[in-house]
Amino acid sequence: MSSTWGNNIKLSIFGGSHTGAIGVVLDNLPPNEKIDLDAVRVQMARRAPGKDKTATTRVEADEPEILSGLLDGVTTGAPLAAIIHNTNMRSKDYADLKVHPRPGHADYTAAVRYDGANDIRGGGHFSGRLTACLVFAGAVCRQILARRGITIGAHALQIGTAKDAPFDPVHISAEDLDALNTRFFSVTDPAAEAAMREEIENARLDADSLGGIIECAAVGVPAGIGSPMFGGIENVFSSILYGIPAVKGVEFGAGFSVAGMRGSENNDPFYYDENGCVKTETNHAGGILGGITTGMPILFRLAVKPTPSIGKAQKTVDLSTKQNDTLTITGRHDPCIVPRAIPVAEAAAAIALMDLMR
């Protein structure tokens, strides 16, 4: 399995949803960086299961146990390693999935790829449970980035048909993002949260699920970060963002809507601001040109698919008899993964920036 990421910062994630623990190693962090573990716990709690009606009822503390790389709250320069214990597993819920793969899950493809040896319990290494490791690593990186003037935040832009107000792509402030980046179910408009929760509840009561769109921004990133052709911001960000289970699309700036624009509409005009800094009047580029930061806010969106584990009967196959069959999934699953995926998106962005700026 390829569970290691990064060129300058090396991130490795191990474990499975129902193993004794999951874990993460973050190599090549700068030394002498103070890490506030309480701030790390805030981020872990935003992603943790079992704390909201929109999430799975599986309860996990998600308390990271630091094994190395941190001494008296300061990075030592050695690999930062942590584990997060799994304490609330019901593996029996997954016993049948070796034979009846879940539609929309990696059960079938994993069985083919790993000759049936894959750990099916809770999805094993394919589980969203492993995003807890991503959030831990991102929570560390975002503290280092904050001391360099960089702030990251995200919100649920859309769940089902309910929509939140999008970011102003030009005028996003650190204060705007800080108002979002410690909250669960981050939205800019409280009315949008109520509408989204109603849609999620309706799907849950119908034994179904919903997907959505997460919008994320980073401000304070200086111009000149990133490299063409394959080391650009979009390349590096996308490579880790697609490591988040359920992410099916990534777009930057105006994204796919640029296909309907003329050049005169899409181009962001340059100007000097009152401080003599080069800015753009618009930000269709999402703060990136030629893979390199412009100094404007980095802006991207993630399309998150509906949780595939639903209570409705679905068509599948019986791998033992080689016959068509049906499957009704039991167990504890999120009716919508979007709220818990918001801090994961922020964390992935922080790790990507740390890799690009190290």
Order of alpha helices (4+ residues) and beta strands (2+ residues): beta-beta-beta-alpha-beta-beta-beta-beta-alpha-alpha-beta-beta-alpha-alpha-beta-alpha-beta-alpha-beta-beta-beta-beta-beta-beta-beta-alpha
